[in-house]
Amino acid sequence: MLVLAGTIGAGKTSLTKMLSDHLGTPAYYESVENNRILPLFYKDPKKYAFLLQIDFLNRRMDDIKKAWKNSESVLDRSIFEDSLLFHLNADLGRATKTEVGIYDSLLQNMMQEISTSEHSKNPDLLIHINISFETMLRRIQKRGRSFEQIDNDPDLYQYYRDLNNRYQKWYQEYDKSPKIQIDGDKFDFVENDGDKNKVIDMIDEKVEKLAI
């Protein structure tokens, strides 16, 4: 099981599809386009941060269970970075202490199930797409989701900056599986076929080394 990780606009969904097509394996995508809670969160983060994260957490656990039924699969975001997202919102005052306690307890129970089940559901490889804050902002603007735009909500600027910064520390501390970091500024694998092939080759090489 390959798991993608990265901030908003990093290219997780695009690379997930590329890897799924390349490997001929199923892909599992984060539910964003049809998520009814996500636009509500952007309108009122304090009211909906907890509900949104519980919904995402539930979906991610379900995806891991589905993915494990296949010998190989690709996930465009997983439960392993879920805490980063929620605790950023909590630190911004968007969740109560009670909500944080409930979330942490639920996540801990899920992680114990993942680690201690008969067949561990930890990834075979975590792929982190690292992009600069400037690239992040440019891609958010380009894809055009109205509720994500800084022009509509200037407070999102600091939220996005904090989120991007936290991914650096999160990746360094991640220890659930082997990992690889892709420079999303250097390799434009979405628009450039040469970069796409280089990134896939890097991942193939890493997977082959792990199989030895």
Secondary structure, DSSP 8 states (H G I E B T S, - for coil): -EEEE-STTSSHHHHHHHHHHHHT--EE----TT-SHHHHHHH-HHHHHHHHHHHHHHHHHHHHHHHHTSSS-EESS-GGGHHHHHHHHHHTT-S-HHHHHHHHHHHHHHHHHHHHSSS--S-SEEEEEE--HHHHHHHHHHH--GGG-TTT-TTHHHHHHHHHHHHHHHHHH--SS-EEEEETTT--TTT-HHHHHHHHHHHHHHHHHHH-
